[in-house]
C-alpha cells in the first residue's frame, strides 16, 4: 500500500510539472485529503498501541499530506499560477 501511495504521489507531481491544470489540482487536493484521513486513522491506531515512534511518523505524514492539499487548493484560487489548460 505504501508503494502505491508513493507511486501515485510521484505520478501526480510529475503530471503537475509537465501539464499543469485545474483538473489535476483538484485531483491533488482530493488525494491529499484522502491520504491525510488515512494517516489520521493510523495515528489513532498507533495511539491505541502506545507506539509513540510510529504515531509521530503518521502524524507528520498526515500533516504533510494536508499541506499538499492546502497548497493545491491555493493554486486553484490563483488563476495566474495555473495554465489555462483545464
C-alpha positions as CSV (number, residue, x, y, z in Angstrom):
1,X,0.0,0.0,0.0
2,X,2.9,2.4,0.8
3,X,4.4,1.7,-2.6
4,X,1.1,2.5,-4.3
5,X,0.8,5.8,-2.4
6,X,4.4,6.7,-3.2
7,X,4.0,6.0,-6.9
8,X,0.6,7.8,-7.1
9,X,2.1,10.8,-5.4
10,X,5.1,10.9,-7.7
11,X,2.9,10.5,-10.7
12,X,0.7,13.4,-9.7
13,X,3.8,15.6,-9.0
14,X,5.3,14.7,-12.4
15,X,2.0,15.5,-14.2
16,X,1.7,18.8,-12.5
17,X,5.2,19.8,-13.7
18,X,4.6,18.6,-17.3
19,X,1.0,19.6,-17.8
20,X,-0.5,21.8,-15.0
21,X,-4.2,22.3,-15.0
22,X,-7.1,22.9,-12.7
23,X,-8.5,19.3,-13.0
24,X,-5.1,17.9,-11.9
25,X,-5.0,20.3,-9.0
26,X,-8.5,19.1,-7.9
27,X,-7.1,15.5,-8.1
28,X,-4.2,16.5,-5.9
29,X,-6.5,18.1,-3.3
30,X,-8.7,15.0,-3.2
31,X,-5.8,12.6,-3.0
32,X,-4.0,14.7,-0.4
33,X,-7.2,14.8,1.8
34,X,-7.8,11.0,1.4
35,X,-4.2,10.3,2.4
36,X,-4.4,12.7,5.3
37,X,-7.5,10.9,6.5
38,X,-5.8,7.5,6.3
39,X,-2.8,9.0,8.2
40,X,-5.2,10.2,10.9
41,X,-6.6,6.8,11.3
42,X,-3.1,5.4,11.6
43,X,-2.4,8.0,14.3
44,X,-5.4,6.7,16.3
45,X,-4.3,3.1,15.8
46,X,-0.7,3.8,17.0
47,X,-2.1,5.7,20.0
48,X,-4.1,2.7,21.0
49,X,-1.0,0.5,20.5
50,X,1.1,3.0,22.6
51,X,3.7,3.1,19.8
52,X,5.0,6.7,20.0
53,X,7.5,6.5,17.2
54,X,5.0,5.3,14.6
55,X,2.4,7.7,15.9
56,X,4.8,10.7,15.4
57,X,5.7,9.4,11.9
58,X,2.0,9.0,10.9
59,X,1.2,12.5,12.4
60,X,4.0,14.1,10.4
61,X,3.0,12.3,7.2
62,X,-0.6,13.4,7.7
63,X,0.4,17.0,8.2
64,X,2.4,16.9,5.0
65,X,-0.5,15.4,3.0
66,X,-2.8,18.0,4.4
67,X,-0.2,20.7,3.5
68,X,-0.1,19.4,-0.1
69,X,-3.9,19.6,-0.3
70,X,-3.9,23.2,1.0
71,X,-1.2,24.3,-1.4
72,X,-3.0,22.7,-4.3
73,X,-6.3,24.3,-3.2
74,X,-4.5,27.7,-3.1
75,X,-3.3,27.0,-6.7
76,X,-6.9,26.7,-7.7
77,X,-7.7,30.2,-6.3
78,X,-4.9,31.9,-8.3
79,X,-5.6,31.7,-12.0
80,X,-2.2,33.1,-13.0
81,X,-0.4,30.2,-11.2
82,X,-2.1,27.6,-13.3
83,X,-2.0,27.2,-17.1
84,X,-5.4,27.6,-18.8
85,X,-5.4,24.0,-20.0
86,X,-8.4,22.8,-18.0
